[in-house]
Amino acid sequence: MTQPLLVLQSDFGISDGAVSAMYGVINTVNRDIRIYDLTHQIPQFNIWEGSYRLLQTVNYWPAGTIFVSIVDPGVGSARRSVAIKTEAGHYIITPDNGTLTHLKNYTTITNVRVIDEQKNRLPKSGESHTFHGRDIFAYTAARLAAGIIQYEDIGPEASPDSIIELPLVRSYEKDGVLTGTIDIIDRPFGNLWTNIERTQFANIGSKHGDVFELTIETDTRQIYQNYVTYGRSFADLRVGDALIYVNSLDNLGIGINQGSFVDAYKIGTGTNWLVTIKKK
């Protein structure tokens, strides 16, 4: 039987030894585990972005892959440590603090286990309460990947409905106008990724080369309004031109050919950043 792959995500950065310590724990459990990094550049404490990056990535890995996601401003508090299994057969081990918001809404979580931290904790780490990424999440994931424990051994079962969610807004169409939010910045390029789905865009009669009125506002302040072309790719437009395009998650992106939209207009992310698109 092929050993599961192990993928790490955190907001730790790589300027100190935190990520290396997790690698060390995993290798101490079993040196044959193949370890990969999703990213360690999540902005500090940004649970929303950690959640989104899981959605962006998880389903492109083989079934059975184990993800450890640690963006944990509440480390050491009463927040739960959980492991979940998705319908596609992926496992995510993480704090239950909203990190699973996008997976819960856009995939199917079939099982949840609350980690028994008495049984599934790095030996001799019980007096430390500030590095659960190493002591609980990486250690538990490594033992699961190595076959030392089974998924059911992680801890008691809980309802998928009990998973903590961050506020999430769905895009919609009304009278030919699409309204959505800016979910994330496509780093390092500075493109905006919205939650407006390609199929919604198609329903208002869009084709490559069409021009749309694009408006971006936040907290009732209009930040941007202009006519923007729908391009198949960035190469369809001149350097410096703005465009609407379909991103790798099949949602609408907004960018500037060889430029940064977020830097040019100081755009943010979240449910208070509204995007409206209507045909010219």
N, C-alpha and C positions, 0 to 999 in steps of 0.2 A: 504493500500500500504506500502510495506517495505521501511524504510528509507535507503537511500544510505549510504554505508560505506565511510569513509574518511581516506585517506592514505597520510602521510607526508614524504617528503624527503628533505634533505638539506645538506649543508656543515658546519652547525653550530657547530657540536659536541654536547656534553652534559655536558660540564664543567661549563656552566653558565646558565642563565635563559631564553635564547632565545626560545628554544623549549617549555619550560613550558609556556611562554607568549602566544605562538600560541595556545597551549591547552586551556589556559584561555579564549582567545577570542572566540574560537569555543564553549566552554561550556557556555559562557555568551550569545551567540546567541541561543543555544539550548543544554540543558544538556543531551538529549537523543541521540545525535549523537555519533556513535561508531567510535573512532579514533584509528588508527594504525600507526606504523612507518615502512616505507620501510627501510630507513637508515638515520642517520644524520652524518655519517662518510665519506661522499664524501670528497676527498682532497680539501682543500680550493681553490676556483675559478676554479675547474676542471669541466668545462661545459660538456666536452666529456664524462666523467665518469657518470655524472648525466643523460645524454642522454642514455647511455648504460644500466644503472640500471633500467630505465623505460622499455626499451625493454625486459630486463631479467624478469620483474615482472608483468607488467600491465595485460597481457592476461591470467594470472592465477587467477585473481580476478573476482568476479561476474560482469556481465553487470550492468552499472549504478554506479559503484564505482567511486568516485571522488579522483583524485590524486593532491596534491599540491607539486610541485617540485621547490625548491629555491636554485639555485647556481647562484648568481647574482652579479658578480663583477661590473656591470654597474648600480647598483641600484641608482635611482635618476636622471639618464640620460634620453636621449630621446628614449631609447629602449622601445618597446611596452610591455604591459602586456596583455597576451592573455589567452583565454580558448579554448580548442579544444575538439571535439567529434570524436571518432574513429568509424569505421564501426562496431566493436564489441560492441559498446555502452558504452565505458569508457570515462571519462572526465579528462582532465589534465589542471590545472591552473598553469601558469608559466610565467617567463619572456621569451620573444621571442628573445633569444640570442644564439640559437643553441641547446638548451636542447631537442628539439623535433626532432633532426636529425635522430636518428635511427627509431623512430616511423614513421616518414614521409617516410622513405625508405623501411621499412620492414612490415608496416601495411598500412591501408588506413585511412587517416584523411578525414572525410566527412564534417566537418564544423569548422569554426574558428570564434571566436568573439574577438574583441579588447575590453578589459575591460574599461568601462566608469568609470574613477577613481573619478569623481565628485559624482557619485551616489553610487558606490561600494567601499567605503572606511570607515574604522573604524572611528566613530564620534570622533571629537576633536583631530585627528592625522594629520591634514593637514599641520602643520608646520614642521613635521618630514619627511625626505626624505631618510632615511637610513635603514628602517626596513619594506619594502614592504611585506616581508613574513608574518608579523603579520598584518599590517594595510590594505593590499589590498588582498593578495592571500588567507590567512587563513580566513579572514573575508568574502570574496566573496564565498569561498568554503562552509563555514558553512551556509551561507544564502541559497545557492543552495541546500545543503543537507537537510536543514530544510523545504524547500518548500516555504520560504519567497519570493524568486525570482525564476523565471524560467530561463532556459538556455538562452533564447532569450533576457532576461532582462539584461544580463551581459554587452552588448554593441553592437556596429554595426558589421555586418558580414564582413569578409574579405576572400580573396581567399586562399585556402590551399597552392597554389603556392607561396604565399608571405611569408610563414614561413621561417625564417632564418635557414640556414644549415651550419654545419661545413664540411670541406673537408672529404669525405668518399670514400674509394677505395674498389672496388669489387674484390674478389678472382677469379682466372681463371686457366684453364688447357691448356697446350700446349705441344704436343708431349709426353704425359704421365707424365709431371711434373706439380705439383700444386704450385701456387704462391699466397700467401695471406699476411695479416698483423696481427700483434698482437693487438687486440682491447682492451684488459683489463687484469688485473691481478685478478685471483681468490683468493681473500683474505679470510682468513689469511693463506691459504695453500701455496701460492706462485706458483700456476700453471699458465700457459699462456693460454689464450683463444684467438683463432684465428678467422678470418672470413671465413676460408675454410669450406665449407659445407660438411656434411657427404655424401650427394649424389654425390658430386664431387669426393670425396675420393673413393667411391664405383665404380665410372666409370673408375678408373685406375686399378681396379682389386684387391681390398684390402680385406683381411680376417684376423680374429684374429690370432695372432702368426706370421704374415708376418713382415719382417724387411724392413725399409725404411731409405734412406739417408735423414737426416734432417739438413738443413742449416738455420741459423739465422744471418742476417746482418743488419746493420744500417748505412746510409750515406756512403755506399760502404765499410764499415769495417766489416769483418766477425767476429762474436762474438762466434759462435758455429757451429760445424759440426761433426756429428757422425751418426752411424747406431743405430736406435731406433726401438723397437718392438711396434707393434699395439696391445694393450691389451684391452680386454673387460672391465676390471676394474683394479684398482691398485693391487689387490690381485693376479693378474696373473703373477706378476713379483716379483723378490726378493727385499727386502728392499734396497734402494739406487739406484735401476735401474731406468733409464729414460724410458718413454713410451709416445706413442701417443694414445689418447682415444677420444671417443665421449662425449662431455659435455652435460649439461642439456638443452642447446639451440640447440642441434643437429648439432653443429659445432665441429671442431677438437680442442682438448685441448692438451697441452704438460705439463708433470709433472714428478716428481720423487716420487717413492713410499716412503712415510713417510719422504719426504724432500721438500725443496723449490727450484724450478728451478730458480725463479727470483733472489733469494739470491745467489745461487751458481754461476750464470753467469752474474749477474748484468744487467738483461734484462729490457728494457723499453717498452712503448706502443706508438702506433700512426702509422700514415701512412708511416713513414720513417723506421719502424721496419718490415723488410720483412722476410717471412718464405717460404722456398721452400721444397717440399717433393717429392721424387721420389723413385720408387721401387728399391731395391738392385739388 
